Amino acid sequence: MKVKYIPENNLVILFLLLFLTGGLYYFWWLARVSDIFGDNPVTNILLVICTLGVWSLYINLKYMQKSEELNRREIKWFMVFFLPISPLIVQHNINERYFPGR
């Protein structure tokens, strides 16, 4: 995983941006997170659009699992119920891994 710059997102600001933009900020966030996890951001965004959001369920679950593994934890089965807020969970795990103590 070669990433030069990993931005820290405030979770409250992330929630507000996702809510106030009607979910459009999700595409910007997905592009940044896809790059962190070594996936192609353009492919992920196009798949989310072409599948009318079904791909976002899969990719969010995958990124929740990868972000838990970053912090040496195992994803639990009940995390599936938290898919609607998965960008917040993934961003929290990224912040926890790359910005400890903040």
Order of alpha helices (4+ residues) and beta strands (2+ residues): alpha-alpha-alpha-alpha-alpha
